[in-house]
């Protein structure tokens, strides 16, 4: 439905561009308001974030708070900057040569861009699961053990324990426990994606970023992953980017709607999908564009 | 569907089917064309391989022997010797009554040629010779030299062979008038010597010097000596060792005794030199093969072995056993040698065999066709025919086709104890300075050379190319990489002849001058770079100034500085630790000689040729590792270095392996650089200061000296085949390993 509407949606986006200067951001006072509303402990705080690819501005003055041990989803049409925002959180954008960032991001109270902040340590704290499942061409065991190993863990028994626990928490253990030493590439797509999640949580991150983790999966595997995400929030703060609004509705506690680099609206998922404050949000959710 | 629109629809669908047919046809054509092209290429390669095999295969063909004719002479006396002319048209047979010629074409006797010099004596023994100068031992104690001469008379296009006997002056040796039974002789330019056994342990030696005066007449000067041997048993055979001017005697008790004719009075001039351990065996035949170096000894048990008179470690010359041949079942009494090769013939009464002394293989065995007894044999001058006379007056004539007697698998790939060598060795020496020179055709030193050159080239190229590619693909600034990579690829376009030329004329002398510096360079540069890295870690200011990906601007000057430093340090080291001259030092401390054109220089030059290939393929395979693998490793908190080492490198390993193998293949086949920068000495030394000769360079070097169809010509094809096989094996291995690795590190 959304795809069919895409063409007219572009038209709407053009219209939107014109009016976006008028009113298009979550103001700081609302942020304070969010804090006050007791969204639990804020895990990630983003303040006045601007992001540029060369001359092109990709994120425009983003302010938000991502609460701890909740699932937060970013939705929005293609190119709205939701993946870029996600990648700001573990500084994966550093890999892009011309990228530049302004503003502040604090995770667990620590600024990502402090001089002393080691990107390697940061990424251990903020794990990531990619859109395209990408296990290493190694064995299942080696894939999961990779993270702990590079962070210096050598104890074999401890590694085995971590691998088992990680695979158990993604419900993959029973399926692969007899073939841990086989290539991870022999697994099915859904299994590979769960393996990637296991690999990410093996280093015990505080935040888990997921960049459209189900977009390459069949509905059955998608269901499993969604179930998993809901289960994982007990231990991790999860930020997920999705194309699929139903998915956001199903699993997210909070949802942020982004459009052309702006965070249009951010709030509890229930309210966002039932009573959106902004017209753009409503248009998007009801499928008028995007 | 409405009827009105029907024709239009039909037309359109017709059109589209037509188009489809055409497209399918083009598709099929293209498929067939590509298939054909591939097939033609494979066929062409197979055809080349076939031609190569076709050219060298005759080397290993087993010899062919054909019984050309049987001649019944009707003579009743035992033959004492037989012989034939160069073209195997006329044969002669010596028995007690005289010498009789036969035509080998018509198998009929030729008119008798009487020997008036015999007077009334009979012939009791003959010292035969393949060159026709024979000595007859007579029943009255005299010896009579006879030149059996074959004159070629041409009338028009036809050639007829006219045999002639030119008797020399008979000499009375046994003054007691008893028949001469055991004798030997040798002929030189100044005359000839004859040795005759006068009793069980004494030998009379006569030297006849012939001087041609200006009028064309011949004056003879005869001297006679008696040599007494300390014999157990009796002297059974005699032979002159011409190159050492000695006389050797075999005895019935298995001894071989030697009398130095030059210095007869010195102690030990006459002594026992071998085979005393088998007193029950009698020496029944003894002679030298061509070149008078290798002695063939046959004994009463049928044994045939070759020995050489050699000075080994203690400096005392001795007879050394070289090869043992399969023994005859009856005493070995017959011998004849080729005058072209080291082939010789040994025979017992029931069979004759043709052997090759150099590699020690028996090539032909001929039993008597009618089960009778052979009494005299002769190998033709060219070694292409055998003549054998039996006890019943019959003469058998065989044609032997063995154009490459010297080449066997053993002589090409095995260790051979060549004449004058102290031990069996692998030697390649296709041409020599003297007429007696025997070509030595072991391909092992050349295979060794190829591997050695490749080894040093790879030793130099692999670390530089792979580490360079690693840095370029993983850490270097993208803009810089865009310049560096094509530049290095351009290096591959440099003709190897230029590299070889540079290596030989510029690098070689400079390396020789600054050898200690050259050797130290990698270590000094590594040290300097490590120091800089340490400084980088300590100094934050330095760290801030050098951006990741731009380290090269610091590293290049550092490397140059390190190189210069090591050259400077090298001269210091040389003057203070290496006695001022590294060549002398190397020679004295490691007894290593330094050749100016050596494996080190080749390693540098050939490494330079191989680096671009390895670099490019490695860089490509590293860069082609999917970005998402790198990203997921980095997202787990791995550093770029950890990511590169643990994710990128294993994933790219099939490509890197291919790169190394392709570089290896290139180095194996490389010709010009090794040809120009090695000195081409086929020695087998791993030392990097010695030269070598590679298979490929050998083909280039020897090609002008190899007449078509000759042994060398065919051997060069064999060398080409080996190169082919080597590259084939390397490539096949590489492909197999690569496929396995790729399966393991397959990426979706």
Interface residues (C-beta under 8 A of the other chain):
Chain A: X90 X92 X95 X97 X120 X121 X122 X123 X124 X127 X128 X130 X132 X134 X136 X137 X138 X146 X147 X150 X151 X183 X185 X196 X199 X200 X203
Chain B: X478 X626 X628 X629 X631 X632 X633 X634 X635 X636 X637 X638 X639 X642 X646 X647 X650 X651 X744 X745 X746 X747 X748
